[in-house]
Amino acid sequence: MNVFLNDLADAISRSSGAPFCIKNAQPVHGGDISRAFRISDGAHHYFVKTRPATRAGLFEGEAAGLNALTRANAMRVPRVICRGVADGQAYLVLEYLSLHSHGNAVQLGRHLAAQHRVGAAHFGGPHDNWLGTTPQPNVWGNRWAEFWRHHRLGFQFRLAAERGHTGALQRDGEILLAHLDVFFAGYAPSPSLLHGDLWGGNHGYLADGSPVVFDPAVYFGDRECDLAMTELFGGFAPAFHAAYRESWPLDAGYPVRKTLYNLYHILNHVNLFGGSYVTQATRMTAQLLAHIR
């Protein structure tokens, strides 16, 4: 551990341009993908995530996503300090932010709407990344329905089949994928810069109430995807939803597409955790089929 911390301190010193010596390292709990620490020299504080060196790609994707959100200049995110591998451990060093569970939800809604106004010529992204520990392909494409069919739902359904989740889930999934265009009749979204994994545990507030988001899975897609996930597990105040809709109203078809978009995340949970998520994904797929029959 001392070798790792020494190498980490050297990397931070090089990146920040100022000497840094770790005097304190405290574990931070709450995540289930990476080990996390708060490190300090007494004056400067950083947040560090680690994983085995073989999974360094996860931090590459996360850092690229945070940098993309930073460049958008709409939503506050932790600043990326550096990333690399030391003593067999991949690491990502971020600005340390002391976060609280409550704050200015209205500002969060408005800032997310501003982030979504950052667009691109196509759907997808410049590189693949990760949704949790699941690969997330971001092949550039012109047609949103095709992108969602092949690189989101179809990708997750194929992973589920490889993991032995067959039966009604795959049967109904094939029908859903074949009729996906039904959900986009009269609706043509523009590519928006998405957080990509915006559940309640991936946002917080600074002491002054200003919102912060983190742990993204960034790509350009339908802005409804981010909004749908904020409703999947809860954790977002009604004021957030009202402020977003005031800044940028949603299409009338959103309540149906919300289930279509959240199915992607539930399928990902099927592939990561199995269990009751299989039943939930099967139920959601059958619910969506009711709109095409």
BELPEWO-V527141 format. One record per backbone hydrogen bond with DSSP energy under -0.5 kcal/mol. NH is the residue of the N-H (numbers start at 1). CO is the residue of the C=O. If there is no record, write none. Layout:
NH|CO / NH|CO
This chain:
5|1 / 6|2 / 7|3 / 8|4 / 9|5 / 10|6 / 11|7 / 12|8 / 13|9 / 14|10 / 15|11 / 16|12 / 17|13 / 18|13 / 23|40 / 24|40 / 26|38 / 28|36 / 30|31 / 35|50 / 37|48 / 38|26 / 39|37 / 39|46 / 40|24 / 41|44 / 46|39 / 47|94 / 48|37 / 48|46 / 49|92 / 50|35 / 51|90 / 53|88 / 55|52 / 56|53 / 58|55 / 59|55 / 59|56 / 60|56 / 61|57 / 62|58 / 63|59 / 64|60 / 65|61 / 66|62 / 67|63 / 68|64 / 69|65 / 70|66 / 71|67 / 72|68 / 73|69 / 73|70 / 74|69 / 76|211 / 78|213 / 81|93 / 82|93 / 84|91 / 86|89 / 89|86 / 90|51 / 91|84 / 92|49 / 93|82 / 94|47 / 94|92 / 95|79 / 96|45 / 97|95 / 99|97 / 100|205 / 104|209 / 105|103 / 108|104 / 109|105 / 110|106 / 111|107 / 112|108 / 113|109 / 114|110 / 115|111 / 116|112 / 117|113 / 117|114 / 118|115 / 119|117 / 120|191 / 123|141 / 124|220 / 125|138 / 129|136 / 131|134 / 132|130 / 133|131 / 134|131 / 136|129 / 141|123 / 144|142 / 147|143 / 148|144 / 149|145 / 150|146 / 151|147 / 152|148 / 153|148 / 154|148 / 154|149 / 156|152 / 157|153 / 158|154 / 159|155 / 160|156 / 161|157 / 162|158 / 163|159 / 164|161 / 165|160 / 166|164 / 169|166 / 171|167 / 172|168 / 173|169 / 174|170 / 175|171 / 176|172 / 177|173 / 178|174 / 179|175 / 179|176 / 180|177 / 182|179 / 183|180 / 184|181 / 185|182 / 187|184 / 192|221 / 193|115 / 193|118 / 194|192 / 194|219 / 199|197 / 200|234 / 202|199 / 203|200 / 204|212 / 205|100 / 206|210 / 209|206 / 212|204 / 213|76 / 214|202 / 217|195 / 219|194 / 220|124 / 221|192 / 221|219 / 225|222 / 226|223 / 227|223 / 228|224 / 229|225 / 230|226 / 231|227 / 231|228 / 232|228 / 232|229 / 233|229 / 240|237 / 241|237 / 242|238 / 243|239 / 244|240 / 245|241 / 246|242 / 247|243 / 248|244 / 254|251 / 256|253 / 257|253 / 258|254 / 259|255 / 259|256 / 260|256 / 261|257 / 262|258 / 263|259 / 264|260 / 264|261 / 265|261 / 266|262 / 267|263 / 268|264 / 269|265 / 270|266 / 271|267 / 272|268 / 273|269 / 274|269 / 274|270 / 277|274 / 278|275 / 279|275 / 280|276 / 281|277 / 282|278 / 283|279 / 284|280 / 285|281 / 286|282 / 287|283 / 288|284 / 289|285 / 290|286 / 291|288 / 292|289 / 293|289
